[in-house]
Amino acid sequence: MNNRILVIDDEPQIRKFLHISLGANGYDVIEAETAAQGIDSAKADPPDLIILDLGLPDLDGQDAISLLRQNLTTPIIVLSVRSGEFDKVEALDRGANDFIVKPFGIAELMARVRVVLRPKSAKENPNLIEIEKVRIDLERRIVTSDGQEVRLSKKEWELLRYMAERPDHVLTHKVLLKEIWGPAHVEDTAYLRVYVNQLRQKLEDHPSQPTLIVTEPGVGYRLKRGD
């Protein structure tokens, strides 16, 4: 059965474009032009993915994310003309999985859609994550690179584990600091940067040009599993 994608956007031309593009890639598309319609549709029959605009006529999209997250864990990709870091961070902090600025390329959108909808193989071990030469065993708390065990401090492990459990998701500075160091440290971005750099030194071939733990400028980090 095809994945079902709910598009919540008040622009008819955008909905039509997404309907055609997503449909051509094998997805079933449901449309809503207001936040209320979209929220009601999602609650009545949860889709596999929600694509959401922030500039809706009846409710700001940021508030729509919060309302959707009260009942649903469905992945949310935000499509918006708002390109400021504040809007990106707020959307991600409220529970969005990704943020794409309009205008956007359809190839980029499809890549992001594939990431959040990537099916888990029946044989896949959820406690074992392998990305190129790096292997993260969440159950045994062991990390190896090229088959060699990598020694991590307690905080390095907690940070890597949290990101590894959410691969390809943009995780904001605030979320990472709150989850790993606690609410009192949500502004300590310099502290977070130190630990990310330490992980890169231990896991990346070229720490100054990371391909595993990538920076989302002004927003946070993403553990990149790839397409």
Residue pairs with C-beta under 8 A, 6 or more apart in sequence:
2 26
2 27
2 28
3 26
3 27
3 28
3 48
3 49
3 117
4 27
4 28
4 29
4 30
4 47
4 48
4 49
5 22
5 27
5 28
5 29
5 30
5 47
5 48
5 49
5 50
5 51
5 113
6 29
6 30
6 31
6 32
6 38
6 41
6 42
6 47
6 49
6 50
6 51
7 14
7 15
7 18
7 19
7 22
7 29
7 30
7 31
7 32
7 51
8 32
8 33
8 34
8 35
8 37
8 38
8 50
8 51
8 52
8 53
8 56
8 61
8 64
9 15
9 18
9 31
9 33
9 51
9 52
9 53
9 56
9 79
10 33
10 34
10 53
10 55
10 56
10 57
11 53
12 33
14 53
14 79
14 102
15 31
15 33
18 29
18 51
19 29
19 31
21 106
21 109
21 110
22 29
22 113
23 29
25 110
25 113
27 113
30 41
30 47
32 38
32 41
33 57
34 56
34 57
34 58
34 59
35 56
35 58
35 59
35 61
35 63
35 64
35 67
36 58
36 59
38 50
38 52
38 64
39 64
39 67
39 68
41 47
42 50
42 68
42 72
42 74
43 71
43 72
46 72
46 74
47 74
48 74
48 75
48 117
49 74
49 75
49 76
49 77
49 113
49 116
49 117
50 68
50 74
50 75
50 76
50 77
51 76
51 77
51 79
52 61
52 64
52 65
52 68
52 76
52 77
52 78
52 79
52 96
53 61
53 78
53 79
53 80
54 60
54 61
54 62
54 78
54 80
54 82
54 87
54 91
55 61
55 80
55 81
55 82
56 64
59 67
61 78
61 80
61 91
62 87
62 90
62 91
62 94
65 76
65 78
65 91
65 94
65 95
65 96
66 94
66 95
68 74
68 76
68 95
69 94
69 95
75 97
75 98
75 116
75 117
76 95
76 96
76 97
76 98
77 96
77 97
77 98
77 99
77 100
77 109
77 112
77 113
77 116
78 91
78 96
78 98
78 99
78 100
79 100
79 102
79 104
79 109
80 87
80 91
80 99
80 100
80 101
80 102
81 101
81 102
82 88
82 101
83 101
85 217
85 218
85 219
87 99
88 99
88 216
88 218
88 219
89 172
89 173
89 174
89 218
89 219
89 220
91 99
92 99
92 170
92 171
92 172
92 175
92 219
92 220
93 172
93 174
93 175
97 116
97 169
97 170
98 112
98 115
98 116
98 169
98 170
99 170
99 219
100 108
100 109
100 112
111 227
114 227
115 168
115 225
115 227
116 168
116 169
118 168
120 126
126 138
127 137
127 138
127 139
128 135
128 136
128 137
128 138
128 139
129 135
129 136
129 138
129 164
129 167
129 225
130 136
131 167
131 212
131 223
131 224
131 225
131 226
132 211
132 212
133 145
133 146
134 143
134 144
134 145
134 203
134 212
135 143
135 144
135 145
136 143
136 160
136 161
136 164
137 143
137 144
138 161
138 164
138 165
141 157
141 161
142 149
143 149
143 150
143 152
143 157
143 160
143 203
144 150
145 202
145 203
150 202
150 203
151 202
152 160
152 199
152 202
153 198
155 180
155 181
155 195
156 195
156 198
156 199
156 202
158 180
159 176
159 180
159 192
159 195
159 196
159 199
160 199
160 223
162 171
162 176
162 179
162 180
163 171
163 176
163 213
163 221
163 222
163 223
164 223
166 223
167 223
167 224
167 225
168 222
168 223
168 224
168 225
168 226
169 222
169 223
170 216
170 219
170 220
170 221
170 222
171 220
171 221
171 222
172 219
172 220
173 186
173 189
173 192
173 219
173 220
174 186
174 220
175 220
176 192
176 220
176 221
177 185
177 186
177 187
177 188
177 189
177 191
177 192
178 185
178 186
181 188
181 191
185 191
196 213
196 221
197 207
199 213
200 207
200 210
200 212
200 213
201 207
203 212
203 213
204 210
204 211
204 212
204 213
205 211
211 224
212 223
212 224
213 221
213 222
213 223
213 224
214 221
214 222
214 224
215 221
216 222
